[in-house]
Amino acid sequence: MMNIAQRDRILASVNQVIGRKESVVPNTPENNSHDRLLRISAGLLHLLNEVLPGMANTAERDEIAVWVDAMYSITMIEALDAKSLPPHNSARLAQ
């Protein structure tokens, strides 16, 4: 079982990868949503490149890797689609 110190250490690492210290500017629902999507993508990429390679090579790890990769792909497709919105929307998302 994880103790509080371990949890705090892991949470600090999580916040380094997907945390945000300041607000999104301009603070619109679209920008906030896009920012959250990009932070989720960063977390999934961290799992794929940093966490999973350090785990024992098991069928469970392989299944987790496939799931995480599939979810990361969806977030990247969504981020690319957001860039192809009409100019009045994509300008807000890109900031």
Phi and psi in radians as a Rosetta constraint file:
Dihedral C 1 N 2 CA 2 C 2 CIRCULARHARMONIC -1.353 0.35
Dihedral N 2 CA 2 C 2 N 3 CIRCULARHARMONIC 2.351 0.35
Dihedral C 2 N 3 CA 3 C 3 CIRCULARHARMONIC -1.584 0.35
Dihedral N 3 CA 3 C 3 N 4 CIRCULARHARMONIC 3.027 0.35
Dihedral C 3 N 4 CA 4 C 4 CIRCULARHARMONIC -1.102 0.35
Dihedral N 4 CA 4 C 4 N 5 CIRCULARHARMONIC -0.704 0.35
Dihedral C 4 N 5 CA 5 C 5 CIRCULARHARMONIC -1.110 0.35
Dihedral N 5 CA 5 C 5 N 6 CIRCULARHARMONIC -0.728 0.35
Dihedral C 5 N 6 CA 6 C 6 CIRCULARHARMONIC -1.100 0.35
Dihedral N 6 CA 6 C 6 N 7 CIRCULARHARMONIC -0.780 0.35
Dihedral C 6 N 7 CA 7 C 7 CIRCULARHARMONIC -1.065 0.35
Dihedral N 7 CA 7 C 7 N 8 CIRCULARHARMONIC -0.764 0.35
Dihedral C 7 N 8 CA 8 C 8 CIRCULARHARMONIC -1.108 0.35
Dihedral N 8 CA 8 C 8 N 9 CIRCULARHARMONIC -0.688 0.35
Dihedral C 8 N 9 CA 9 C 9 CIRCULARHARMONIC -1.115 0.35
Dihedral N 9 CA 9 C 9 N 10 CIRCULARHARMONIC -0.794 0.35
Dihedral C 9 N 10 CA 10 C 10 CIRCULARHARMONIC -1.148 0.35
Dihedral N 10 CA 10 C 10 N 11 CIRCULARHARMONIC -0.742 0.35
Dihedral C 10 N 11 CA 11 C 11 CIRCULARHARMONIC -1.092 0.35
Dihedral N 11 CA 11 C 11 N 12 CIRCULARHARMONIC -0.645 0.35
Dihedral C 11 N 12 CA 12 C 12 CIRCULARHARMONIC -1.103 0.35
Dihedral N 12 CA 12 C 12 N 13 CIRCULARHARMONIC -0.704 0.35
Dihedral C 12 N 13 CA 13 C 13 CIRCULARHARMONIC -1.130 0.35
Dihedral N 13 CA 13 C 13 N 14 CIRCULARHARMONIC -0.753 0.35
Dihedral C 13 N 14 CA 14 C 14 CIRCULARHARMONIC -1.041 0.35
Dihedral N 14 CA 14 C 14 N 15 CIRCULARHARMONIC -0.800 0.35
Dihedral C 14 N 15 CA 15 C 15 CIRCULARHARMONIC -1.132 0.35
Dihedral N 15 CA 15 C 15 N 16 CIRCULARHARMONIC -0.538 0.35
Dihedral C 15 N 16 CA 16 C 16 CIRCULARHARMONIC -1.117 0.35
Dihedral N 16 CA 16 C 16 N 17 CIRCULARHARMONIC -0.668 0.35
Dihedral C 16 N 17 CA 17 C 17 CIRCULARHARMONIC -1.457 0.35
Dihedral N 17 CA 17 C 17 N 18 CIRCULARHARMONIC -0.781 0.35
Dihedral C 17 N 18 CA 18 C 18 CIRCULARHARMONIC -2.095 0.35
Dihedral N 18 CA 18 C 18 N 19 CIRCULARHARMONIC 0.045 0.35
Dihedral C 18 N 19 CA 19 C 19 CIRCULARHARMONIC -1.341 0.35
Dihedral N 19 CA 19 C 19 N 20 CIRCULARHARMONIC 2.965 0.35
Dihedral C 19 N 20 CA 20 C 20 CIRCULARHARMONIC -2.452 0.35
Dihedral N 20 CA 20 C 20 N 21 CIRCULARHARMONIC 2.261 0.35
Dihedral C 20 N 21 CA 21 C 21 CIRCULARHARMONIC -1.619 0.35
Dihedral N 21 CA 21 C 21 N 22 CIRCULARHARMONIC -0.457 0.35
Dihedral C 21 N 22 CA 22 C 22 CIRCULARHARMONIC -2.236 0.35
Dihedral N 22 CA 22 C 22 N 23 CIRCULARHARMONIC 2.899 0.35
Dihedral C 22 N 23 CA 23 C 23 CIRCULARHARMONIC -1.280 0.35
Dihedral N 23 CA 23 C 23 N 24 CIRCULARHARMONIC 2.726 0.35
Dihedral C 23 N 24 CA 24 C 24 CIRCULARHARMONIC -1.300 0.35
Dihedral N 24 CA 24 C 24 N 25 CIRCULARHARMONIC 2.396 0.35
Dihedral C 24 N 25 CA 25 C 25 CIRCULARHARMONIC -2.173 0.35
Dihedral N 25 CA 25 C 25 N 26 CIRCULARHARMONIC 2.254 0.35
Dihedral C 25 N 26 CA 26 C 26 CIRCULARHARMONIC -1.243 0.35
Dihedral N 26 CA 26 C 26 N 27 CIRCULARHARMONIC 2.623 0.35
Dihedral C 26 N 27 CA 27 C 27 CIRCULARHARMONIC -1.457 0.35
Dihedral N 27 CA 27 C 27 N 28 CIRCULARHARMONIC 1.480 0.35
Dihedral C 27 N 28 CA 28 C 28 CIRCULARHARMONIC -2.084 0.35
Dihedral N 28 CA 28 C 28 N 29 CIRCULARHARMONIC 2.756 0.35
Dihedral C 28 N 29 CA 29 C 29 CIRCULARHARMONIC -0.984 0.35
Dihedral N 29 CA 29 C 29 N 30 CIRCULARHARMONIC -0.692 0.35
Dihedral C 29 N 30 CA 30 C 30 CIRCULARHARMONIC -1.138 0.35
Dihedral N 30 CA 30 C 30 N 31 CIRCULARHARMONIC -0.794 0.35
Dihedral C 30 N 31 CA 31 C 31 CIRCULARHARMONIC -1.137 0.35
Dihedral N 31 CA 31 C 31 N 32 CIRCULARHARMONIC -0.725 0.35
Dihedral C 31 N 32 CA 32 C 32 CIRCULARHARMONIC -1.099 0.35
Dihedral N 32 CA 32 C 32 N 33 CIRCULARHARMONIC -0.743 0.35
Dihedral C 32 N 33 CA 33 C 33 CIRCULARHARMONIC -1.110 0.35
Dihedral N 33 CA 33 C 33 N 34 CIRCULARHARMONIC -0.785 0.35
Dihedral C 33 N 34 CA 34 C 34 CIRCULARHARMONIC -1.108 0.35
Dihedral N 34 CA 34 C 34 N 35 CIRCULARHARMONIC -0.719 0.35
Dihedral C 34 N 35 CA 35 C 35 CIRCULARHARMONIC -1.084 0.35
Dihedral N 35 CA 35 C 35 N 36 CIRCULARHARMONIC -0.770 0.35
Dihedral C 35 N 36 CA 36 C 36 CIRCULARHARMONIC -1.087 0.35
Dihedral N 36 CA 36 C 36 N 37 CIRCULARHARMONIC -0.735 0.35
Dihedral C 36 N 37 CA 37 C 37 CIRCULARHARMONIC -1.036 0.35
Dihedral N 37 CA 37 C 37 N 38 CIRCULARHARMONIC -0.785 0.35
Dihedral C 37 N 38 CA 38 C 38 CIRCULARHARMONIC -1.168 0.35
Dihedral N 38 CA 38 C 38 N 39 CIRCULARHARMONIC -0.614 0.35
Dihedral C 38 N 39 CA 39 C 39 CIRCULARHARMONIC -1.211 0.35
Dihedral N 39 CA 39 C 39 N 40 CIRCULARHARMONIC -0.655 0.35
Dihedral C 39 N 40 CA 40 C 40 CIRCULARHARMONIC -1.098 0.35
Dihedral N 40 CA 40 C 40 N 41 CIRCULARHARMONIC -0.763 0.35
Dihedral C 40 N 41 CA 41 C 41 CIRCULARHARMONIC -1.022 0.35
Dihedral N 41 CA 41 C 41 N 42 CIRCULARHARMONIC -0.757 0.35
Dihedral C 41 N 42 CA 42 C 42 CIRCULARHARMONIC -1.085 0.35
Dihedral N 42 CA 42 C 42 N 43 CIRCULARHARMONIC -0.694 0.35
Dihedral C 42 N 43 CA 43 C 43 CIRCULARHARMONIC -1.150 0.35
Dihedral N 43 CA 43 C 43 N 44 CIRCULARHARMONIC -0.744 0.35
Dihedral C 43 N 44 CA 44 C 44 CIRCULARHARMONIC -1.129 0.35
Dihedral N 44 CA 44 C 44 N 45 CIRCULARHARMONIC -0.719 0.35
Dihedral C 44 N 45 CA 45 C 45 CIRCULARHARMONIC -1.110 0.35
Dihedral N 45 CA 45 C 45 N 46 CIRCULARHARMONIC -0.675 0.35
Dihedral C 45 N 46 CA 46 C 46 CIRCULARHARMONIC -1.063 0.35
Dihedral N 46 CA 46 C 46 N 47 CIRCULARHARMONIC -0.768 0.35
Dihedral C 46 N 47 CA 47 C 47 CIRCULARHARMONIC -1.046 0.35
Dihedral N 47 CA 47 C 47 N 48 CIRCULARHARMONIC -0.779 0.35
Dihedral C 47 N 48 CA 48 C 48 CIRCULARHARMONIC -1.144 0.35
Dihedral N 48 CA 48 C 48 N 49 CIRCULARHARMONIC -0.718 0.35
Dihedral C 48 N 49 CA 49 C 49 CIRCULARHARMONIC -1.661 0.35
Dihedral N 49 CA 49 C 49 N 50 CIRCULARHARMONIC -0.444 0.35
Dihedral C 49 N 50 CA 50 C 50 CIRCULARHARMONIC -1.994 0.35
Dihedral N 50 CA 50 C 50 N 51 CIRCULARHARMONIC -0.759 0.35
Dihedral C 50 N 51 CA 51 C 51 CIRCULARHARMONIC -1.498 0.35
Dihedral N 51 CA 51 C 51 N 52 CIRCULARHARMONIC -0.958 0.35
Dihedral C 51 N 52 CA 52 C 52 CIRCULARHARMONIC -1.052 0.35
Dihedral N 52 CA 52 C 52 N 53 CIRCULARHARMONIC -0.706 0.35
Dihedral C 52 N 53 CA 53 C 53 CIRCULARHARMONIC -1.067 0.35
Dihedral N 53 CA 53 C 53 N 54 CIRCULARHARMONIC -0.418 0.35
Dihedral C 53 N 54 CA 54 C 54 CIRCULARHARMONIC -1.481 0.35
Dihedral N 54 CA 54 C 54 N 55 CIRCULARHARMONIC -0.096 0.35
Dihedral C 54 N 55 CA 55 C 55 CIRCULARHARMONIC -1.520 0.35
Dihedral N 55 CA 55 C 55 N 56 CIRCULARHARMONIC 2.688 0.35
Dihedral C 55 N 56 CA 56 C 56 CIRCULARHARMONIC -1.021 0.35
Dihedral N 56 CA 56 C 56 N 57 CIRCULARHARMONIC 2.495 0.35
Dihedral C 56 N 57 CA 57 C 57 CIRCULARHARMONIC -1.316 0.35
Dihedral N 57 CA 57 C 57 N 58 CIRCULARHARMONIC 1.659 0.35
Dihedral C 57 N 58 CA 58 C 58 CIRCULARHARMONIC -2.244 0.35
Dihedral N 58 CA 58 C 58 N 59 CIRCULARHARMONIC 2.927 0.35
Dihedral C 58 N 59 CA 59 C 59 CIRCULARHARMONIC -1.100 0.35
Dihedral N 59 CA 59 C 59 N 60 CIRCULARHARMONIC -0.617 0.35
Dihedral C 59 N 60 CA 60 C 60 CIRCULARHARMONIC -1.133 0.35
Dihedral N 60 CA 60 C 60 N 61 CIRCULARHARMONIC -0.760 0.35
Dihedral C 60 N 61 CA 61 C 61 CIRCULARHARMONIC -1.076 0.35
Dihedral N 61 CA 61 C 61 N 62 CIRCULARHARMONIC -0.745 0.35
Dihedral C 61 N 62 CA 62 C 62 CIRCULARHARMONIC -1.084 0.35
Dihedral N 62 CA 62 C 62 N 63 CIRCULARHARMONIC -0.704 0.35
Dihedral C 62 N 63 CA 63 C 63 CIRCULARHARMONIC -1.152 0.35
Dihedral N 63 CA 63 C 63 N 64 CIRCULARHARMONIC -0.746 0.35
Dihedral C 63 N 64 CA 64 C 64 CIRCULARHARMONIC -1.058 0.35
Dihedral N 64 CA 64 C 64 N 65 CIRCULARHARMONIC -0.741 0.35
Dihedral C 64 N 65 CA 65 C 65 CIRCULARHARMONIC -1.058 0.35
Dihedral N 65 CA 65 C 65 N 66 CIRCULARHARMONIC -0.738 0.35
Dihedral C 65 N 66 CA 66 C 66 CIRCULARHARMONIC -1.140 0.35
Dihedral N 66 CA 66 C 66 N 67 CIRCULARHARMONIC -0.761 0.35
Dihedral C 66 N 67 CA 67 C 67 CIRCULARHARMONIC -1.083 0.35
Dihedral N 67 CA 67 C 67 N 68 CIRCULARHARMONIC -0.833 0.35
Dihedral C 67 N 68 CA 68 C 68 CIRCULARHARMONIC -1.128 0.35
Dihedral N 68 CA 68 C 68 N 69 CIRCULARHARMONIC -0.720 0.35
Dihedral C 68 N 69 CA 69 C 69 CIRCULARHARMONIC -1.079 0.35
Dihedral N 69 CA 69 C 69 N 70 CIRCULARHARMONIC -0.733 0.35
Dihedral C 69 N 70 CA 70 C 70 CIRCULARHARMONIC -1.118 0.35
Dihedral N 70 CA 70 C 70 N 71 CIRCULARHARMONIC -0.743 0.35
Dihedral C 70 N 71 CA 71 C 71 CIRCULARHARMONIC -1.163 0.35
Dihedral N 71 CA 71 C 71 N 72 CIRCULARHARMONIC -0.695 0.35
Dihedral C 71 N 72 CA 72 C 72 CIRCULARHARMONIC -1.071 0.35
Dihedral N 72 CA 72 C 72 N 73 CIRCULARHARMONIC -0.730 0.35
Dihedral C 72 N 73 CA 73 C 73 CIRCULARHARMONIC -1.049 0.35
Dihedral N 73 CA 73 C 73 N 74 CIRCULARHARMONIC -0.728 0.35
Dihedral C 73 N 74 CA 74 C 74 CIRCULARHARMONIC -1.088 0.35
Dihedral N 74 CA 74 C 74 N 75 CIRCULARHARMONIC -0.755 0.35
Dihedral C 74 N 75 CA 75 C 75 CIRCULARHARMONIC -1.140 0.35
Dihedral N 75 CA 75 C 75 N 76 CIRCULARHARMONIC -0.630 0.35
Dihedral C 75 N 76 CA 76 C 76 CIRCULARHARMONIC -1.209 0.35
Dihedral N 76 CA 76 C 76 N 77 CIRCULARHARMONIC -0.698 0.35
Dihedral C 76 N 77 CA 77 C 77 CIRCULARHARMONIC -1.080 0.35
Dihedral N 77 CA 77 C 77 N 78 CIRCULARHARMONIC -0.767 0.35
Dihedral C 77 N 78 CA 78 C 78 CIRCULARHARMONIC -1.104 0.35
Dihedral N 78 CA 78 C 78 N 79 CIRCULARHARMONIC -0.721 0.35
Dihedral C 78 N 79 CA 79 C 79 CIRCULARHARMONIC -1.121 0.35
Dihedral N 79 CA 79 C 79 N 80 CIRCULARHARMONIC -0.699 0.35
Dihedral C 79 N 80 CA 80 C 80 CIRCULARHARMONIC -1.160 0.35
Dihedral N 80 CA 80 C 80 N 81 CIRCULARHARMONIC -0.725 0.35
Dihedral C 80 N 81 CA 81 C 81 CIRCULARHARMONIC -1.067 0.35
Dihedral N 81 CA 81 C 81 N 82 CIRCULARHARMONIC -0.684 0.35
Dihedral C 81 N 82 CA 82 C 82 CIRCULARHARMONIC -1.087 0.35
Dihedral N 82 CA 82 C 82 N 83 CIRCULARHARMONIC -0.587 0.35
Dihedral C 82 N 83 CA 83 C 83 CIRCULARHARMONIC -1.232 0.35
Dihedral N 83 CA 83 C 83 N 84 CIRCULARHARMONIC -0.363 0.35
Dihedral C 83 N 84 CA 84 C 84 CIRCULARHARMONIC -1.684 0.35
Dihedral N 84 CA 84 C 84 N 85 CIRCULARHARMONIC 0.200 0.35
Dihedral C 84 N 85 CA 85 C 85 CIRCULARHARMONIC -1.188 0.35
Dihedral N 85 CA 85 C 85 N 86 CIRCULARHARMONIC 2.827 0.35
Dihedral C 85 N 86 CA 86 C 86 CIRCULARHARMONIC -0.936 0.35
Dihedral N 86 CA 86 C 86 N 87 CIRCULARHARMONIC 2.651 0.35
Dihedral C 86 N 87 CA 87 C 87 CIRCULARHARMONIC -0.890 0.35
Dihedral N 87 CA 87 C 87 N 88 CIRCULARHARMONIC -0.661 0.35
Dihedral C 87 N 88 CA 88 C 88 CIRCULARHARMONIC -1.142 0.35
Dihedral N 88 CA 88 C 88 N 89 CIRCULARHARMONIC -0.463 0.35
Dihedral C 88 N 89 CA 89 C 89 CIRCULARHARMONIC -1.598 0.35
Dihedral N 89 CA 89 C 89 N 90 CIRCULARHARMONIC -0.763 0.35
Dihedral C 89 N 90 CA 90 C 90 CIRCULARHARMONIC -1.160 0.35
Dihedral N 90 CA 90 C 90 N 91 CIRCULARHARMONIC -0.523 0.35
Dihedral C 90 N 91 CA 91 C 91 CIRCULARHARMONIC -1.106 0.35
Dihedral N 91 CA 91 C 91 N 92 CIRCULARHARMONIC -0.677 0.35
Dihedral C 91 N 92 CA 92 C 92 CIRCULARHARMONIC -1.214 0.35
Dihedral N 92 CA 92 C 92 N 93 CIRCULARHARMONIC -0.670 0.35
Dihedral C 92 N 93 CA 93 C 93 CIRCULARHARMONIC -1.229 0.35
Dihedral N 93 CA 93 C 93 N 94 CIRCULARHARMONIC -0.563 0.35
Dihedral C 93 N 94 CA 94 C 94 CIRCULARHARMONIC -1.313 0.35
Dihedral N 94 CA 94 C 94 N 95 CIRCULARHARMONIC -0.265 0.35
